[in-house]
Amino acid sequence: MGWFGVIVLMAIESTAIPLPSEIIMPLAGWRLVADEGRGVPHVLLAGFWGAVGSLIGSLAEYYVSRAGGRPFIEKYGKYVLITHKDLERADRWFETRGELTVFIARMIPGVRGFISIPAGIARMNVVRFSIFTFIGAFPWTLGLAWGGYLLGENYDSIRNVSKPFDIPIIGTILVIGVWIVWHRIKEVRADSAASKSSVD
């Protein structure tokens, strides 16, 4: 699919759909640049189109969250472990630190595909959101494309070496995830109890 494929796949990756950029962009640097005998300028092009795709997907997620996210969270938030205090905290956070948050989050695996949701719910300025999404995504996509360009055919060999580490890494992430969820459940229960007592 060429560069268009990079844009489409990175747009999908920038939503909550699990399609790792760690696979898409190195393959772009390998297949679309190194294998085609192209030089460094095309690595920059790969990073650029990857960032464009990230922006498109992020804007789609942003507008969906902006349109229906807040009413949904206010009504059903406790079922996904989000309290009213979390919404208020997110509003304040994106008013004062929204640009920095979006910029940094675009370079963090596992977070980059979700940062558009709180930004949309908090109704962050869309122009600023777009600018910092792009400049945050570009170093990430460029770095991955550059890695694929340098590794070339060795990409598969390195992946075979790294596979034994997958299970310990996943296990650690799961343990941390369970701990976070448990603490969130306690917070949501406390918030629900406080809301009931204030009504009574």
Summary of the structure (lengths in Angstrom):
residues: 200
radius of gyration: 19.6
end to end distance: 60.4
largest distance: 72.0
contacts: 650
relative contact order: 0.15
helix: 84%
strand: 0%
